Amino acid sequence: MDDDPADRRDPDARFLLANERTLLAWLRTGLALQAAGVATFQFGNQLDAQESISLGLIAVGLACHLTGWWRYRAADAAIRANRLPRRGLAPDAIVLGAVVLSVAVGALLLRDVLG
């Protein structure tokens, strides 16, 4: 029969709550990147590429928000279907973007200090 009672049970609440905590971590990270973008714009007057770096940090922060929401929805559906969600490439792309922007800020600050 297709109506197996084991298929209709609710998922463990611990998995759902862990998924929500993961979403909150994505949102915190996105807010931190956006705050760094605003700070760079406000206080980075001596940086040559101040506007570009600020906008890049804000964009990566927004990507964190969207990725977190998308992954939350995918993981919720997977948990309720009793399977694992797919990982995807978005976390790697966000880390790469944050690293590139961090290196750019560090290089510009180092150039100003040494030059």
N, C-alpha and C positions, 0 to 999 in steps of 0.2 A: 504494500500500500504506500501511497505517496504522503499520506498524512501521519508521518511518524511524530509522536509527541516530543521526541528529542530535538526535532528540527524547529519546533515552535517555542522553545524556552528562550527567556530573555538572556542577553549577554551579561557577563559578570560586570557589575558596576565599576569595579576597579579599573577595568580596561577603558571604559567610557570616561572615567575621571582622569585617567592618565592621558587620554587623548586631549581632553580639555586643558590639562596642564601644559601639554606640548603646544597647543594653540597659543596659550598665554605667553609661553617662552618666545614663540615666533613674533608675537605682537610687541613684547618688551624689546626684543632685538631690533625690530623695525623702528620703534620709537627712539631707541638709543642712536641708531644711525641717522635718523632725521634730526634729532637734537644736535648731533655732531655737524650735520650739514648747516643748520641754522647758526651754530657757534662759529663755524668756519666763515660763513658769510658775514657775521657781525664783527668778529675779531681778527679775521685773517687779512687785514688791509694790505699787508706787505707781500702777500702771496700773488704771484703773477696770474695764476689760473684759479683765483679765488671763486669766481662765479661757477666755473665748470666743475670744480671739485664739490662745491656746495650742492649744486644741482644733482651731481652724480650720487652723493651720499643720500640725498632726499629720495632719489629714484630707487636706489638699492633698498632703502627703508620701506618704500611703498611695495617693492617686489617682495620683501619679507612678509608684509601684511597679506598680500594676495596669495603668496605661496602657502603661508600658514593656514589661511582659510580654505584653500583648495585641498591641502593635505588633510585638514581636519575632516572635511566632508568625505573625502575618499576613505580615510581610516575608519570613520564612523560606519559607513556603508559596509566596509570589509569586516569590521568587528561584528556587526549585526548578521552578516552572512557567514560567520565563523571561518573566515580566511584571513590571510595577511594582505595588507595593502602593498601596492607597488611602490618602489622607492622614488623613481623619477630622477631627473637631472637638475631640477630647480635648486635644491640646496647647494649643489656644487657650483652652479652659476652664481648664486648669491655670494658664496664664500669667495669665489674668484673676483667678483666685482668689488667686494669690500677690501680684499687684499690689494688689488690694483690701486684703488683710491688711497688706501693707507700708505702704500709705498710712494705714491705721487706726493702726498702731503709731507711725508718724511723727507723725500728728496728735495722738495722746495724749501723746507725749513732748514735742512742741512746746507743747502746752497747759500741761503741768506746768512747763516751763521759763519760759514767759512769764506764767503765771498764779499 
